[in-house]
Amino acid sequence: MSMTQTSACPTLAPEMAVPIDRAALRAVAYADVFDYPLEAAEVHRYLHGVAATPEETAMALARHTVPGGPLSYRDGFYTLRGREGLV
């Protein structure tokens, strides 16, 4: 499995990411177009193209919110990193 180094945290290269990880990121990115942060349950609800449990969705979100990851978590909401002001 290919790994890339971003900041101090290794992350999966986009082409090797787990499908649930890609789907969770796409859900948050789509909501960002409308300046709308999502709660974990909403990310789970809006997953497209993958079947996952709420727990699997939560694990994908946790992988994305590590330091240097593409998502931020603030006050119960997920946003793209740098878009925390939406909360």
Secondary structure, 3 states (H helix, E strand, C coil): CCEEEECCEEEECHHHCCHHHHHHHHHHHHHHHCCCCECHHHHHHCCCCCCCCHHHHHHHHHHHCCCCCCEEEECCEEEECCCHHHC
